[in-house]
Amino acid sequence: MQIQENISLLPHNTFLMDVSARYWAEYGSVEELRDLLRRFADMPNLFIGQGSNLLFTKDYDGIILHSAMARARAVKETRDEVHIEAQSGLVLDQLIEQLCDMNLYGLENLSHIPGETGAAAVQNVGAYGVEAKDAISEVQALDTTTLQPCTLTNAACRFGYRDSVFKHEATGRYVITSVTFRLSKKPVYHLDYGNLRDALPATPSPTDIRNAVIRIRQSKLPEVSQTGSAGSFFKNPVVAEETADKLLSKHPAMPYYKQTDGIKIPAAWLIEQAGCKGMKSGDAEVYEHQPLVIVNRGNATPEDVMTLAQSIQEKVKEFSGIELQREVIYI
Ligand code: EPU
């Protein structure tokens, strides 16, 4: 177990915000986690992975906890499937690389997404037509009210678009300790998103798909190791059919996707049409290749990012009447 006091959070958030935390602690086992929860029971706490989907808006006056549990093991195997239990602190992309090497299908479309396994379940990360929930069979957690381990089925996690029970009524109740994924030994393809299929042979391996996804992501999204950002800053809005029809009558070229609960409109399109490409506030800037992303050009402050995000929301509202919701969580 490692506990530090008054530390800079700069290495712990991909937006590269230079703020600090009163305490930082890393636990290597469920017993250590239990210990920390008991020891710091009176203090606000926050569990983070790589800090790749949040914006620290100020110094954090509490304890930030990080899982150093980072192993994966097969827990069940049938003729067609392998179930892999991955601990919360394992970097998601390292897990995916291992699964692709084992020729297992299920998570390859999520290659190169920053973040760790536990947070990926909280956020139900998604890309190229697949969401983490599609492969999650169950989640193991520590119940903070009893300090006992428990298991949540996929249904109990109530996954939605970048959403789960852990972002709502279960906030603070459970700490995810590992996630069990159900992977297929036989090809199960999801290649209909954009031009993913074009770049692939007829019967691609998981690694072929992983490499194609990585190439597409690198061409559109900033590398978090080089440029501060937290990926998509806003969610793609799902609007009523009448709202989409009204916009379509004015903008016939508007892209849209029918969903069970309405019409999804790409936020990137709305932001571009609202004239936000190239917009800046201090060192925070709308990313030129994908306007859904806000980047830190060097010394952006939390205020710079929040000011820019608000200006984008206002411009999009003015242009379309739609209120963009943040995907990035403000702390
Ligand atoms: N578009 C524009 N202008 C642009 C870029 C895109 O108008 O400059 C429009 C185009 O119509 C394009 C559409 O936006 O077809 C969709 O763009 P893209 O395929 O890049 O995906 P996205 O909807 O903007 C979502 C996720 C990404 C994920 C990609 C691929 C959300 C909020 N974002 O972006 O996830 O990688 O699809 O599946 O759902 C993240 O969550 O951090 C993230 C990066």
Residues whose N, C-alpha, C, O or C-beta is under 5 A from the ligand:
A	BS01	EPU	G126 A127 Y128 G129 A230 G231 S232 F234 K235 N236 P255 P266 A268 W269 E272 H289 Q290 P291 L292
